[in-house]
Amino acid sequence: MTLTRPAPMTPAATWRTRSAFWWILLSALAIAVFAPLPYALKSLAELTDSGQELAANYVDRPTVVQAAFYLHIGFGGLALLLSPFQFATRLRTRVPHVHRVVGRVAVASIALAGTGGLVLAPHSLAGPVGTLGFGLLAVLWVTFAGTAFRAIRRRDVAAHRRWMVRTFALTYAAVTLRLWLFVLIAAQTGLAGVDGQTAFERAYLLVPFLAWVPNLLVAERYLAIPERRTAPVTA
């Protein structure tokens, strides 16, 4: 008989972890709902006509690339919508069945969205930098989620939680990408007088890595704290 080591008790949540949890939850929900919405309501051609840069980049691409685009934004949005709830202690302890079902859906969504992201990477607006940055993000995202799933299948709860923290750090890149774009564009237009289009193009050359590398570093720093090695953010 194989024995598995039980996961240590989750540390009590502090005002900092609660505040972090609610910020992450609300920002993730906002992007998960509003970022894919234009693509659900309008075609790529319509969005291109209204000046949407991302839509313009894919409007004339082959069908398989467009399909990967919709796969990425649709299932990526679903993964971002569901993932924060997996870190809620009450959900995990009071209704573990729901936690497991939501977790499976989130992991499957990441697999689909990550595969779509890998197809899209060579067509990035950021050129070779985008191909490398977004391509590496897609590979790591799917790999981390798969590793987390395999860990829980063998009942290694501690390893599962660590890998899910890392996975969510990459899922949250959908939020931080937009935050970085806002900051970088505002800094250029407000401080240097750069026009909006040029500011966007310059900013987009940086976000393929800025969107997720700092997230992953923060996650590793969080997991390096002894009492947090086996427990995610709680609320």
Biotite code that builds the C-alpha atoms (Angstrom):
import biotite.structure as struc

atoms = struc.array([
    struc.Atom([0.000, 0.000, 0.000], chain_id="A", res_id=1, res_name="MET", atom_name="CA", element="C"),
    struc.Atom([1.294, 3.429, -0.930], chain_id="A", res_id=2, res_name="THR", atom_name="CA", element="C"),
    struc.Atom([1.025, 6.098, 1.721], chain_id="A", res_id=3, res_name="LEU", atom_name="CA", element="C"),
    struc.Atom([0.841, 9.743, 0.855], chain_id="A", res_id=4, res_name="THR", atom_name="CA", element="C"),
    struc.Atom([1.926, 12.530, 3.123], chain_id="A", res_id=5, res_name="ARG", atom_name="CA", element="C"),
    struc.Atom([-1.005, 14.722, 4.186], chain_id="A", res_id=6, res_name="PRO", atom_name="CA", element="C"),
    struc.Atom([-0.798, 18.383, 3.327], chain_id="A", res_id=7, res_name="ALA", atom_name="CA", element="C"),
    struc.Atom([-0.015, 20.665, 6.284], chain_id="A", res_id=8, res_name="PRO", atom_name="CA", element="C"),
    struc.Atom([-2.781, 22.877, 7.523], chain_id="A", res_id=9, res_name="MET", atom_name="CA", element="C"),
    struc.Atom([-3.302, 26.108, 5.607], chain_id="A", res_id=10, res_name="THR", atom_name="CA", element="C"),
    struc.Atom([-2.014, 29.144, 7.532], chain_id="A", res_id=11, res_name="PRO", atom_name="CA", element="C"),
    struc.Atom([-4.661, 31.541, 8.757], chain_id="A", res_id=12, res_name="ALA", atom_name="CA", element="C"),
    struc.Atom([-5.434, 34.276, 6.286], chain_id="A", res_id=13, res_name="ALA", atom_name="CA", element="C"),
    struc.Atom([-4.242, 37.764, 7.151], chain_id="A", res_id=14, res_name="THR", atom_name="CA", element="C"),
    struc.Atom([-5.585, 41.082, 5.892], chain_id="A", res_id=15, res_name="TRP", atom_name="CA", element="C"),
    struc.Atom([-2.786, 41.069, 3.330], chain_id="A", res_id=16, res_name="ARG", atom_name="CA", element="C"),
    struc.Atom([-3.669, 37.666, 1.904], chain_id="A", res_id=17, res_name="THR", atom_name="CA", element="C"),
    struc.Atom([-7.371, 38.526, 1.933], chain_id="A", res_id=18, res_name="ARG", atom_name="CA", element="C"),
    struc.Atom([-6.701, 41.827, 0.163], chain_id="A", res_id=19, res_name="SER", atom_name="CA", element="C"),
    struc.Atom([-4.465, 40.082, -2.382], chain_id="A", res_id=20, res_name="ALA", atom_name="CA", element="C"),
    struc.Atom([-7.082, 37.406, -2.950], chain_id="A", res_id=21, res_name="PHE", atom_name="CA", element="C"),
    struc.Atom([-9.880, 39.912, -3.566], chain_id="A", res_id=22, res_name="TRP", atom_name="CA", element="C"),
    struc.Atom([-7.734, 42.041, -5.878], chain_id="A", res_id=23, res_name="TRP", atom_name="CA", element="C"),
    struc.Atom([-6.733, 38.972, -7.877], chain_id="A", res_id=24, res_name="ILE", atom_name="CA", element="C"),
    struc.Atom([-10.306, 37.666, -7.955], chain_id="A", res_id=25, res_name="LEU", atom_name="CA", element="C"),
    struc.Atom([-11.940, 40.919, -9.067], chain_id="A", res_id=26, res_name="LEU", atom_name="CA", element="C"),
    struc.Atom([-9.282, 41.845, -11.617], chain_id="A", res_id=27, res_name="SER", atom_name="CA", element="C"),
    struc.Atom([-9.316, 38.329, -13.068], chain_id="A", res_id=28, res_name="ALA", atom_name="CA", element="C"),
    struc.Atom([-13.117, 38.341, -13.310], chain_id="A", res_id=29, res_name="LEU", atom_name="CA", element="C"),
    struc.Atom([-13.094, 41.748, -15.009], chain_id="A", res_id=30, res_name="ALA", atom_name="CA", element="C"),
    struc.Atom([-10.606, 40.699, -17.699], chain_id="A", res_id=31, res_name="ILE", atom_name="CA", element="C"),
    struc.Atom([-12.159, 37.233, -18.115], chain_id="A", res_id=32, res_name="ALA", atom_name="CA", element="C"),
    struc.Atom([-15.537, 38.809, -18.878], chain_id="A", res_id=33, res_name="VAL", atom_name="CA", element="C"),
    struc.Atom([-14.700, 42.011, -20.731], chain_id="A", res_id=34, res_name="PHE", atom_name="CA", element="C"),
    struc.Atom([-11.611, 41.028, -22.763], chain_id="A", res_id=35, res_name="ALA", atom_name="CA", element="C"),
    struc.Atom([-13.304, 38.285, -24.846], chain_id="A", res_id=36, res_name="PRO", atom_name="CA", element="C"),
    struc.Atom([-16.635, 40.160, -25.060], chain_id="A", res_id=37, res_name="LEU", atom_name="CA", element="C"),
    struc.Atom([-15.876, 42.241, -28.208], chain_id="A", res_id=38, res_name="PRO", atom_name="CA", element="C"),
    struc.Atom([-14.935, 39.078, -30.103], chain_id="A", res_id=39, res_name="TYR", atom_name="CA", element="C"),
    struc.Atom([-18.197, 37.429, -29.096], chain_id="A", res_id=40, res_name="ALA", atom_name="CA", element="C"),
    struc.Atom([-20.256, 40.391, -30.250], chain_id="A", res_id=41, res_name="LEU", atom_name="CA", element="C"),
    struc.Atom([-18.448, 41.414, -33.435], chain_id="A", res_id=42, res_name="LYS", atom_name="CA", element="C"),
    struc.Atom([-16.459, 39.768, -36.212], chain_id="A", res_id=43, res_name="SER", atom_name="CA", element="C"),
    struc.Atom([-12.754, 40.330, -36.697], chain_id="A", res_id=44, res_name="LEU", atom_name="CA", element="C"),
    struc.Atom([-13.538, 42.421, -39.776], chain_id="A", res_id=45, res_name="ALA", atom_name="CA", element="C"),
    struc.Atom([-15.877, 44.696, -37.821], chain_id="A", res_id=46, res_name="GLU", atom_name="CA", element="C"),
    struc.Atom([-13.346, 45.116, -35.024], chain_id="A", res_id=47, res_name="LEU", atom_name="CA", element="C"),
    struc.Atom([-10.623, 45.843, -37.570], chain_id="A", res_id=48, res_name="THR", atom_name="CA", element="C"),
    struc.Atom([-12.760, 48.586, -39.106], chain_id="A", res_id=49, res_name="ASP", atom_name="CA", element="C"),
    struc.Atom([-13.133, 50.146, -35.656], chain_id="A", res_id=50, res_name="SER", atom_name="CA", element="C"),
    struc.Atom([-9.340, 50.290, -35.241], chain_id="A", res_id=51, res_name="GLY", atom_name="CA", element="C"),
    struc.Atom([-8.767, 47.228, -33.031], chain_id="A", res_id=52, res_name="GLN", atom_name="CA", element="C"),
    struc.Atom([-5.079, 46.325, -33.472], chain_id="A", res_id=53, res_name="GLU", atom_name="CA", element="C"),
    struc.Atom([-5.315, 42.717, -32.371], chain_id="A", res_id=54, res_name="LEU", atom_name="CA", element="C"),
    struc.Atom([-8.277, 41.940, -34.612], chain_id="A", res_id=55, res_name="ALA", atom_name="CA", element="C"),
    struc.Atom([-6.486, 43.550, -37.556], chain_id="A", res_id=56, res_name="ALA", atom_name="CA", element="C"),
    struc.Atom([-3.550, 41.207, -37.009], chain_id="A", res_id=57, res_name="ASN", atom_name="CA", element="C"),
    struc.Atom([-5.733, 38.105, -37.415], chain_id="A", res_id=58, res_name="TYR", atom_name="CA", element="C"),
    struc.Atom([-8.502, 39.178, -39.783], chain_id="A", res_id=59, res_name="VAL", atom_name="CA", element="C"),
    struc.Atom([-6.683, 37.897, -42.894], chain_id="A", res_id=60, res_name="ASP", atom_name="CA", element="C"),
    struc.Atom([-4.962, 34.908, -41.306], chain_id="A", res_id=61, res_name="ARG", atom_name="CA", element="C"),
    struc.Atom([-5.731, 31.314, -42.355], chain_id="A", res_id=62, res_name="PRO", atom_name="CA", element="C"),
    struc.Atom([-8.795, 29.681, -40.826], chain_id="A", res_id=63, res_name="THR", atom_name="CA", element="C"),
    struc.Atom([-6.699, 27.498, -38.524], chain_id="A", res_id=64, res_name="VAL", atom_name="CA", element="C"),
    struc.Atom([-4.992, 30.557, -37.042], chain_id="A", res_id=65, res_name="VAL", atom_name="CA", element="C"),
    struc.Atom([-8.311, 32.334, -36.535], chain_id="A", res_id=66, res_name="GLN", atom_name="CA", element="C"),
    struc.Atom([-9.717, 29.199, -34.907], chain_id="A", res_id=67, res_name="ALA", atom_name="CA", element="C"),
    struc.Atom([-6.702, 29.104, -32.572], chain_id="A", res_id=68, res_name="ALA", atom_name="CA", element="C"),
    struc.Atom([-7.326, 32.776, -31.761], chain_id="A", res_id=69, res_name="PHE", atom_name="CA", element="C"),
    struc.Atom([-10.916, 32.165, -30.689], chain_id="A", res_id=70, res_name="TYR", atom_name="CA", element="C"),
    struc.Atom([-9.858, 29.016, -28.837], chain_id="A", res_id=71, res_name="LEU", atom_name="CA", element="C"),
    struc.Atom([-7.230, 30.992, -26.963], chain_id="A", res_id=72, res_name="HIS", atom_name="CA", element="C"),
    struc.Atom([-9.402, 33.926, -25.929], chain_id="A", res_id=73, res_name="ILE", atom_name="CA", element="C"),
    struc.Atom([-12.461, 31.780, -25.172], chain_id="A", res_id=74, res_name="GLY", atom_name="CA", element="C"),
    struc.Atom([-10.896, 29.065, -23.065], chain_id="A", res_id=75, res_name="PHE", atom_name="CA", element="C"),
    struc.Atom([-8.241, 31.428, -21.712], chain_id="A", res_id=76, res_name="GLY", atom_name="CA", element="C"),
    struc.Atom([-11.047, 33.615, -20.408], chain_id="A", res_id=77, res_name="GLY", atom_name="CA", element="C"),
    struc.Atom([-12.747, 30.582, -18.857], chain_id="A", res_id=78, res_name="LEU", atom_name="CA", element="C"),
    struc.Atom([-9.517, 29.496, -17.148], chain_id="A", res_id=79, res_name="ALA", atom_name="CA", element="C"),
    struc.Atom([-9.013, 33.007, -15.781], chain_id="A", res_id=80, res_name="LEU", atom_name="CA", element="C"),
    struc.Atom([-12.633, 33.115, -14.613], chain_id="A", res_id=81, res_name="LEU", atom_name="CA", element="C"),
    struc.Atom([-12.470, 29.808, -12.737], chain_id="A", res_id=82, res_name="LEU", atom_name="CA", element="C"),
    struc.Atom([-8.916, 29.681, -11.394], chain_id="A", res_id=83, res_name="SER", atom_name="CA", element="C"),
    struc.Atom([-9.156, 32.228, -8.531], chain_id="A", res_id=84, res_name="PRO", atom_name="CA", element="C"),
    struc.Atom([-11.978, 30.253, -6.900], chain_id="A", res_id=85, res_name="PHE", atom_name="CA", element="C"),
    struc.Atom([-9.667, 27.254, -6.596], chain_id="A", res_id=86, res_name="GLN", atom_name="CA", element="C"),
    struc.Atom([-7.652, 29.194, -4.014], chain_id="A", res_id=87, res_name="PHE", atom_name="CA", element="C"),
    struc.Atom([-10.644, 29.859, -1.758], chain_id="A", res_id=88, res_name="ALA", atom_name="CA", element="C"),
    struc.Atom([-10.242, 27.735, 1.367], chain_id="A", res_id=89, res_name="THR", atom_name="CA", element="C"),
    struc.Atom([-13.961, 27.616, 2.095], chain_id="A", res_id=90, res_name="ARG", atom_name="CA", element="C"),
    struc.Atom([-14.787, 26.246, -1.325], chain_id="A", res_id=91, res_name="LEU", atom_name="CA", element="C"),
    struc.Atom([-11.994, 23.697, -1.138], chain_id="A", res_id=92, res_name="ARG", atom_name="CA", element="C"),
    struc.Atom([-12.921, 22.409, 2.331], chain_id="A", res_id=93, res_name="THR", atom_name="CA", element="C"),
    struc.Atom([-16.722, 22.707, 2.342], chain_id="A", res_id=94, res_name="ARG", atom_name="CA", element="C"),
    struc.Atom([-17.504, 21.494, -1.175], chain_id="A", res_id=95, res_name="VAL", atom_name="CA", element="C"),
    struc.Atom([-14.461, 19.514, -2.335], chain_id="A", res_id=96, res_name="PRO", atom_name="CA", element="C"),
    struc.Atom([-16.450, 17.932, -5.177], chain_id="A", res_id=97, res_name="HIS", atom_name="CA", element="C"),
    struc.Atom([-17.056, 21.365, -6.695], chain_id="A", res_id=98, res_name="VAL", atom_name="CA", element="C"),
    struc.Atom([-13.373, 22.184, -6.233], chain_id="A", res_id=99, res_name="HIS", atom_name="CA", element="C"),
    struc.Atom([-12.398, 19.054, -8.147], chain_id="A", res_id=100, res_name="ARG", atom_name="CA", element="C"),
    struc.Atom([-14.863, 19.618, -10.999], chain_id="A", res_id=101, res_name="VAL", atom_name="CA", element="C"),
    struc.Atom([-13.919, 23.285, -11.399], chain_id="A", res_id=102, res_name="VAL", atom_name="CA", element="C"),
    struc.Atom([-10.252, 22.318, -11.290], chain_id="A", res_id=103, res_name="GLY", atom_name="CA", element="C"),
    struc.Atom([-10.663, 19.776, -14.102], chain_id="A", res_id=104, res_name="ARG", atom_name="CA", element="C"),
    struc.Atom([-12.508, 22.300, -16.259], chain_id="A", res_id=105, res_name="VAL", atom_name="CA", element="C"),
    struc.Atom([-9.811, 24.928, -15.573], chain_id="A", res_id=106, res_name="ALA", atom_name="CA", element="C"),
    struc.Atom([-6.985, 22.538, -16.473], chain_id="A", res_id=107, res_name="VAL", atom_name="CA", element="C"),
    struc.Atom([-8.760, 21.443, -19.670], chain_id="A", res_id=108, res_name="ALA", atom_name="CA", element="C"),
    struc.Atom([-9.351, 25.104, -20.563], chain_id="A", res_id=109, res_name="SER", atom_name="CA", element="C"),
    struc.Atom([-5.657, 25.865, -20.051], chain_id="A", res_id=110, res_name="ILE", atom_name="CA", element="C"),
    struc.Atom([-4.702, 22.931, -22.288], chain_id="A", res_id=111, res_name="ALA", atom_name="CA", element="C"),
    struc.Atom([-6.924, 24.259, -25.085], chain_id="A", res_id=112, res_name="LEU", atom_name="CA", element="C"),
    struc.Atom([-6.038, 27.934, -24.609], chain_id="A", res_id=113, res_name="ALA", atom_name="CA", element="C"),
    struc.Atom([-2.338, 27.156, -24.316], chain_id="A", res_id=114, res_name="GLY", atom_name="CA", element="C"),
    struc.Atom([-2.387, 25.093, -27.493], chain_id="A", res_id=115, res_name="THR", atom_name="CA", element="C"),
    struc.Atom([-4.139, 27.965, -29.250], chain_id="A", res_id=116, res_name="GLY", atom_name="CA", element="C"),
    struc.Atom([-1.563, 30.387, -27.861], chain_id="A", res_id=117, res_name="GLY", atom_name="CA", element="C"),
    struc.Atom([1.272, 28.273, -29.206], chain_id="A", res_id=118, res_name="LEU", atom_name="CA", element="C"),
    struc.Atom([-0.283, 28.363, -32.700], chain_id="A", res_id=119, res_name="VAL", atom_name="CA", element="C"),
    struc.Atom([-0.687, 32.146, -32.424], chain_id="A", res_id=120, res_name="LEU", atom_name="CA", element="C"),
    struc.Atom([2.823, 32.877, -31.150], chain_id="A", res_id=121, res_name="ALA", atom_name="CA", element="C"),
    struc.Atom([4.507, 33.005, -34.609], chain_id="A", res_id=122, res_name="PRO", atom_name="CA", element="C"),
    struc.Atom([1.934, 35.603, -35.690], chain_id="A", res_id=123, res_name="HIS", atom_name="CA", element="C"),
    struc.Atom([2.391, 37.940, -32.721], chain_id="A", res_id=124, res_name="SER", atom_name="CA", element="C"),
    struc.Atom([2.204, 41.710, -33.165], chain_id="A", res_id=125, res_name="LEU", atom_name="CA", element="C"),
    struc.Atom([5.525, 41.852, -31.329], chain_id="A", res_id=126, res_name="ALA", atom_name="CA", element="C"),
    struc.Atom([7.352, 39.868, -34.014], chain_id="A", res_id=127, res_name="GLY", atom_name="CA", element="C"),
    struc.Atom([10.161, 37.487, -32.962], chain_id="A", res_id=128, res_name="PRO", atom_name="CA", element="C"),
    struc.Atom([10.054, 38.796, -29.376], chain_id="A", res_id=129, res_name="VAL", atom_name="CA", element="C"),
    struc.Atom([6.364, 37.958, -29.198], chain_id="A", res_id=130, res_name="GLY", atom_name="CA", element="C"),
    struc.Atom([6.910, 34.554, -30.753], chain_id="A", res_id=131, res_name="THR", atom_name="CA", element="C"),
    struc.Atom([9.508, 33.692, -28.129], chain_id="A", res_id=132, res_name="LEU", atom_name="CA", element="C"),
    struc.Atom([7.773, 35.294, -25.150], chain_id="A", res_id=133, res_name="GLY", atom_name="CA", element="C"),
    struc.Atom([4.217, 34.164, -25.845], chain_id="A", res_id=134, res_name="PHE", atom_name="CA", element="C"),
    struc.Atom([5.381, 30.799, -27.168], chain_id="A", res_id=135, res_name="GLY", atom_name="CA", element="C"),
    struc.Atom([7.338, 30.073, -24.003], chain_id="A", res_id=136, res_name="LEU", atom_name="CA", element="C"),
    struc.Atom([4.381, 31.234, -21.921], chain_id="A", res_id=137, res_name="LEU", atom_name="CA", element="C"),
    struc.Atom([2.070, 28.803, -23.745], chain_id="A", res_id=138, res_name="ALA", atom_name="CA", element="C"),
    struc.Atom([4.444, 25.865, -23.263], chain_id="A", res_id=139, res_name="VAL", atom_name="CA", element="C"),
    struc.Atom([5.014, 26.564, -19.569], chain_id="A", res_id=140, res_name="LEU", atom_name="CA", element="C"),
    struc.Atom([1.324, 27.223, -18.942], chain_id="A", res_id=141, res_name="TRP", atom_name="CA", element="C"),
    struc.Atom([0.251, 23.837, -20.309], chain_id="A", res_id=142, res_name="VAL", atom_name="CA", element="C"),
    struc.Atom([3.212, 22.060, -18.690], chain_id="A", res_id=143, res_name="THR", atom_name="CA", element="C"),
    struc.Atom([2.579, 23.520, -15.229], chain_id="A", res_id=144, res_name="PHE", atom_name="CA", element="C"),
    struc.Atom([-1.137, 22.738, -15.375], chain_id="A", res_id=145, res_name="ALA", atom_name="CA", element="C"),
    struc.Atom([-0.415, 19.189, -16.506], chain_id="A", res_id=146, res_name="GLY", atom_name="CA", element="C"),
    struc.Atom([2.142, 18.731, -13.728], chain_id="A", res_id=147, res_name="THR", atom_name="CA", element="C"),
    struc.Atom([-0.367, 19.983, -11.152], chain_id="A", res_id=148, res_name="ALA", atom_name="CA", element="C"),
    struc.Atom([-2.995, 17.579, -12.465], chain_id="A", res_id=149, res_name="PHE", atom_name="CA", element="C"),
    struc.Atom([-0.611, 14.626, -12.370], chain_id="A", res_id=150, res_name="ARG", atom_name="CA", element="C"),
    struc.Atom([0.379, 15.518, -8.807], chain_id="A", res_id=151, res_name="ALA", atom_name="CA", element="C"),
    struc.Atom([-3.194, 15.438, -7.534], chain_id="A", res_id=152, res_name="ILE", atom_name="CA", element="C"),
    struc.Atom([-3.843, 12.197, -9.419], chain_id="A", res_id=153, res_name="ARG", atom_name="CA", element="C"),
    struc.Atom([-1.121, 10.576, -7.343], chain_id="A", res_id=154, res_name="ARG", atom_name="CA", element="C"),
    struc.Atom([-2.542, 12.324, -4.248], chain_id="A", res_id=155, res_name="ARG", atom_name="CA", element="C"),
    struc.Atom([0.456, 14.563, -3.688], chain_id="A", res_id=156, res_name="ASP", atom_name="CA", element="C"),
    struc.Atom([-1.589, 17.533, -2.451], chain_id="A", res_id=157, res_name="VAL", atom_name="CA", element="C"),
    struc.Atom([1.419, 19.652, -1.477], chain_id="A", res_id=158, res_name="ALA", atom_name="CA", element="C"),
    struc.Atom([3.018, 19.396, -4.936], chain_id="A", res_id=159, res_name="ALA", atom_name="CA", element="C"),
    struc.Atom([-0.368, 19.966, -6.571], chain_id="A", res_id=160, res_name="HIS", atom_name="CA", element="C"),
    struc.Atom([-0.837, 23.231, -4.690], chain_id="A", res_id=161, res_name="ARG", atom_name="CA", element="C"),
    struc.Atom([2.659, 24.468, -5.536], chain_id="A", res_id=162, res_name="ARG", atom_name="CA", element="C"),
    struc.Atom([2.191, 23.802, -9.237], chain_id="A", res_id=163, res_name="TRP", atom_name="CA", element="C"),
    struc.Atom([-1.259, 25.385, -9.227], chain_id="A", res_id=164, res_name="MET", atom_name="CA", element="C"),
    struc.Atom([0.223, 28.576, -7.754], chain_id="A", res_id=165, res_name="VAL", atom_name="CA", element="C"),
    struc.Atom([2.738, 28.619, -10.596], chain_id="A", res_id=166, res_name="ARG", atom_name="CA", element="C"),
    struc.Atom([0.014, 27.838, -13.131], chain_id="A", res_id=167, res_name="THR", atom_name="CA", element="C"),
    struc.Atom([-2.149, 30.680, -11.907], chain_id="A", res_id=168, res_name="PHE", atom_name="CA", element="C"),
    struc.Atom([0.812, 33.068, -12.073], chain_id="A", res_id=169, res_name="ALA", atom_name="CA", element="C"),
    struc.Atom([0.842, 32.356, -15.812], chain_id="A", res_id=170, res_name="LEU", atom_name="CA", element="C"),
    struc.Atom([-2.955, 32.448, -16.157], chain_id="A", res_id=171, res_name="THR", atom_name="CA", element="C"),
    struc.Atom([-2.928, 35.885, -14.525], chain_id="A", res_id=172, res_name="TYR", atom_name="CA", element="C"),
    struc.Atom([-0.680, 37.111, -17.344], chain_id="A", res_id=173, res_name="ALA", atom_name="CA", element="C"),
    struc.Atom([-3.912, 38.040, -19.129], chain_id="A", res_id=174, res_name="ALA", atom_name="CA", element="C"),
    struc.Atom([-4.406, 40.703, -16.461], chain_id="A", res_id=175, res_name="VAL", atom_name="CA", element="C"),
    struc.Atom([-0.821, 41.880, -16.053], chain_id="A", res_id=176, res_name="THR", atom_name="CA", element="C"),
    struc.Atom([-0.359, 42.189, -19.826], chain_id="A", res_id=177, res_name="LEU", atom_name="CA", element="C"),
    struc.Atom([-3.096, 44.808, -19.896], chain_id="A", res_id=178, res_name="ARG", atom_name="CA", element="C"),
    struc.Atom([-1.812, 46.549, -16.779], chain_id="A", res_id=179, res_name="LEU", atom_name="CA", element="C"),
    struc.Atom([1.672, 46.795, -18.262], chain_id="A", res_id=180, res_name="TRP", atom_name="CA", element="C"),
    struc.Atom([0.304, 48.089, -21.556], chain_id="A", res_id=181, res_name="LEU", atom_name="CA", element="C"),
    struc.Atom([-1.649, 50.778, -19.716], chain_id="A", res_id=182, res_name="PHE", atom_name="CA", element="C"),
    struc.Atom([1.379, 51.860, -17.669], chain_id="A", res_id=183, res_name="VAL", atom_name="CA", element="C"),
    struc.Atom([3.851, 51.800, -20.558], chain_id="A", res_id=184, res_name="LEU", atom_name="CA", element="C"),
    struc.Atom([1.559, 53.628, -22.968], chain_id="A", res_id=185, res_name="ILE", atom_name="CA", element="C"),
    struc.Atom([0.569, 56.228, -20.364], chain_id="A", res_id=186, res_name="ALA", atom_name="CA", element="C"),
    struc.Atom([4.221, 56.837, -19.456], chain_id="A", res_id=187, res_name="ALA", atom_name="CA", element="C"),
    struc.Atom([5.201, 57.411, -23.080], chain_id="A", res_id=188, res_name="GLN", atom_name="CA", element="C"),
    struc.Atom([2.259, 59.602, -24.036], chain_id="A", res_id=189, res_name="THR", atom_name="CA", element="C"),
    struc.Atom([2.134, 61.522, -20.766], chain_id="A", res_id=190, res_name="GLY", atom_name="CA", element="C"),
    struc.Atom([5.829, 61.999, -20.039], chain_id="A", res_id=191, res_name="LEU", atom_name="CA", element="C"),
    struc.Atom([7.475, 61.900, -23.467], chain_id="A", res_id=192, res_name="ALA", atom_name="CA", element="C"),
    struc.Atom([4.684, 63.111, -25.717], chain_id="A", res_id=193, res_name="GLY", atom_name="CA", element="C"),
    struc.Atom([4.786, 59.997, -27.897], chain_id="A", res_id=194, res_name="VAL", atom_name="CA", element="C"),
    struc.Atom([1.706, 59.453, -30.056], chain_id="A", res_id=195, res_name="ASP", atom_name="CA", element="C"),
    struc.Atom([-0.629, 56.670, -29.014], chain_id="A", res_id=196, res_name="GLY", atom_name="CA", element="C"),
    struc.Atom([0.057, 54.320, -31.928], chain_id="A", res_id=197, res_name="GLN", atom_name="CA", element="C"),
    struc.Atom([3.834, 54.478, -31.505], chain_id="A", res_id=198, res_name="THR", atom_name="CA", element="C"),
    struc.Atom([3.494, 54.114, -27.746], chain_id="A", res_id=199, res_name="ALA", atom_name="CA", element="C"),
    struc.Atom([1.376, 50.960, -28.205], chain_id="A", res_id=200, res_name="PHE", atom_name="CA", element="C"),
    struc.Atom([3.834, 49.419, -30.659], chain_id="A", res_id=201, res_name="GLU", atom_name="CA", element="C"),
    struc.Atom([6.770, 50.052, -28.346], chain_id="A", res_id=202, res_name="ARG", atom_name="CA", element="C"),
    struc.Atom([4.906, 48.768, -25.283], chain_id="A", res_id=203, res_name="ALA", atom_name="CA", element="C"),
    struc.Atom([3.836, 45.614, -27.088], chain_id="A", res_id=204, res_name="TYR", atom_name="CA", element="C"),
    struc.Atom([7.469, 44.713, -27.697], chain_id="A", res_id=205, res_name="LEU", atom_name="CA", element="C"),
    struc.Atom([7.959, 44.423, -23.925], chain_id="A", res_id=206, res_name="LEU", atom_name="CA", element="C"),
    struc.Atom([4.800, 42.690, -22.717], chain_id="A", res_id=207, res_name="VAL", atom_name="CA", element="C"),
    struc.Atom([5.504, 39.216, -24.192], chain_id="A", res_id=208, res_name="PRO", atom_name="CA", element="C"),
    struc.Atom([7.839, 38.717, -21.216], chain_id="A", res_id=209, res_name="PHE", atom_name="CA", element="C"),
    struc.Atom([6.690, 41.421, -18.789], chain_id="A", res_id=210, res_name="LEU", atom_name="CA", element="C"),
    struc.Atom([3.211, 39.891, -18.724], chain_id="A", res_id=211, res_name="ALA", atom_name="CA", element="C"),
    struc.Atom([4.337, 36.672, -17.040], chain_id="A", res_id=212, res_name="TRP", atom_name="CA", element="C"),
    struc.Atom([7.982, 36.577, -15.927], chain_id="A", res_id=213, res_name="VAL", atom_name="CA", element="C"),
    struc.Atom([7.443, 38.931, -12.923], chain_id="A", res_id=214, res_name="PRO", atom_name="CA", element="C"),
    struc.Atom([4.301, 36.941, -12.014], chain_id="A", res_id=215, res_name="ASN", atom_name="CA", element="C"),
    struc.Atom([6.286, 33.736, -11.904], chain_id="A", res_id=216, res_name="LEU", atom_name="CA", element="C"),
    struc.Atom([9.047, 35.340, -9.840], chain_id="A", res_id=217, res_name="LEU", atom_name="CA", element="C"),
    struc.Atom([6.448, 36.580, -7.328], chain_id="A", res_id=218, res_name="VAL", atom_name="CA", element="C"),
    struc.Atom([4.941, 33.078, -7.186], chain_id="A", res_id=219, res_name="ALA", atom_name="CA", element="C"),
    struc.Atom([8.344, 31.513, -6.518], chain_id="A", res_id=220, res_name="GLU", atom_name="CA", element="C"),
    struc.Atom([9.057, 34.096, -3.818], chain_id="A", res_id=221, res_name="ARG", atom_name="CA", element="C"),
    struc.Atom([5.691, 33.319, -2.255], chain_id="A", res_id=222, res_name="TYR", atom_name="CA", element="C"),
    struc.Atom([6.362, 29.583, -2.321], chain_id="A", res_id=223, res_name="LEU", atom_name="CA", element="C"),
    struc.Atom([9.824, 30.086, -0.824], chain_id="A", res_id=224, res_name="ALA", atom_name="CA", element="C"),
    struc.Atom([8.244, 31.250, 2.454], chain_id="A", res_id=225, res_name="ILE", atom_name="CA", element="C"),
    struc.Atom([8.239, 28.071, 4.613], chain_id="A", res_id=226, res_name="PRO", atom_name="CA", element="C"),
    struc.Atom([4.629, 28.270, 5.803], chain_id="A", res_id=227, res_name="GLU", atom_name="CA", element="C"),
    struc.Atom([3.424, 28.967, 2.265], chain_id="A", res_id=228, res_name="ARG", atom_name="CA", element="C"),
    struc.Atom([5.146, 26.111, 0.492], chain_id="A", res_id=229, res_name="ARG", atom_name="CA", element="C"),
    struc.Atom([2.046, 23.931, 0.674], chain_id="A", res_id=230, res_name="THR", atom_name="CA", element="C"),
    struc.Atom([-0.711, 26.549, 0.840], chain_id="A", res_id=231, res_name="ALA", atom_name="CA", element="C"),
    struc.Atom([-1.977, 29.007, -1.750], chain_id="A", res_id=232, res_name="PRO", atom_name="CA", element="C"),
    struc.Atom([-3.569, 32.383, -1.176], chain_id="A", res_id=233, res_name="VAL", atom_name="CA", element="C"),
    struc.Atom([-6.620, 31.924, 1.023], chain_id="A", res_id=234, res_name="THR", atom_name="CA", element="C"),
    struc.Atom([-9.755, 33.822, 1.799], chain_id="A", res_id=235, res_name="ALA", atom_name="CA", element="C"),
])
